[in-house]
Amino acid sequence: MASVKNIFDISGRAMAAQMIRLNTVASNLANSNNISTTSEGAYRPLKPIFKTIYSNKLQNNGLATVDAINVQELNREPERVYMPDHPKADEDGYVFNAAVNVEEEMVEMLEASRQYQNNIEVISTLRALMVKTINLGK
């Protein structure tokens, strides 16, 4: 695994991790209305697993960032709903809705979006400071 080198690396990795988070939210929202005949076949939401990555010289430079190391399926039970006229209903007339909480996913989307925007702001600020530093020498 590559080491943490500088602020661009920190923000780049954080933005990549938030992009994975946004992708899982999009997948969960897209499947939130899926219906299955069985509990086992019902869609279960995905969540990324994050890991803090520290610089090899953490004591000297204090650099750390985050990586999304895995995407995991949550172990939530789908909602059993009585819909006897639905083509996917079992012999008792029940279907299983995806175990996705739309409100929770919307909060995740907002949080991931804000974190992504924060890292863009860090890079933009750093770039502006670097330009000002270069102009000092002129």
SVG drawing of the C-alpha trace seen along z (x, -y; Angstrom):
<svg xmlns="http://www.w3.org/2000/svg" viewBox="-55 -40 67 61">
<polyline fill="none" stroke="black" stroke-width="0.4" points="0.0,0.0 1.3,-3.4 2.3,-5.7 0.6,-9.1 2.9,-11.7 1.2,-15.1 -2.0,-17.0 -3.0,-16.2 -2.7,-12.5 -4.7,-12.9 -7.6,-14.8 -7.5,-12.5 -7.8,-9.4 -10.6,-10.9 -12.4,-12.0 -12.1,-8.5 -13.5,-7.0 -16.5,-9.4 -17.1,-8.5 -17.4,-4.9 -19.7,-5.9 -21.9,-7.9 -21.9,-4.9 -23.2,-2.6 -25.9,-5.1 -26.9,-5.3 -27.1,-1.5 -29.2,-1.4 -31.6,-4.0 -31.9,-2.5 -32.9,0.9 -35.1,-0.5 -38.3,0.5 -37.2,4.0 -39.5,6.8 -38.6,10.4 -40.5,13.7 -38.1,14.8 -36.4,13.1 -33.1,14.4 -33.6,12.9 -34.5,9.4 -32.0,6.7 -29.9,5.7 -28.2,2.3 -24.4,1.9 -22.1,-0.1 -18.4,-0.9 -15.8,0.1 -13.2,-2.7 -9.7,-2.4 -7.5,-5.2 -4.1,-5.2 -1.2,-6.8 1.9,-8.3 5.1,-6.2 6.5,-9.3 3.4,-10.1 5.4,-11.4 7.1,-14.0 4.4,-15.1 1.1,-14.1 -0.3,-13.0 -3.3,-10.5 -6.1,-9.8 -8.8,-7.3 -9.3,-4.5 -12.5,-2.5 -11.2,1.0 -14.4,3.0 -18.1,2.8 -20.2,4.9 -23.8,6.0 -25.8,5.1 -27.5,7.9 -31.0,6.3 -34.2,8.3 -36.5,7.2 -40.0,6.1 -42.6,8.8 -45.7,7.2 -49.1,8.7 -49.7,8.3 -51.7,11.3 -52.2,9.9 -48.5,9.3 -46.9,11.8 -44.0,12.3 -46.2,13.1 -45.6,16.4 -48.4,19.0 -49.5,16.9 -49.7,13.7 -46.5,12.0 -43.6,10.3 -40.4,9.1 -39.4,5.4 -35.7,4.4 -34.2,3.6 -33.3,0.1 -34.2,-2.9 -34.5,-5.8 -34.2,-8.5 -31.0,-7.0 -29.6,-6.8 -30.5,-10.5 -28.5,-11.5 -25.6,-9.3 -25.7,-11.0 -25.7,-14.5 -22.8,-13.6 -20.7,-12.0 -21.4,-14.9 -20.3,-17.5 -17.2,-15.5 -16.3,-15.4 -16.9,-19.1 -14.7,-19.8 -11.8,-18.0 -12.3,-20.0 -12.1,-23.1 -8.9,-22.0 -7.3,-21.4 -8.6,-24.7 -7.3,-26.6 -3.9,-24.9 -3.6,-25.7 -4.5,-29.4 -1.9,-29.5 0.8,-28.0 0.1,-30.5 0.4,-33.4 3.7,-31.9 5.0,-31.7 3.9,-35.3 5.9,-36.5 9.1,-35.8 8.2,-38.0"/>
</svg>
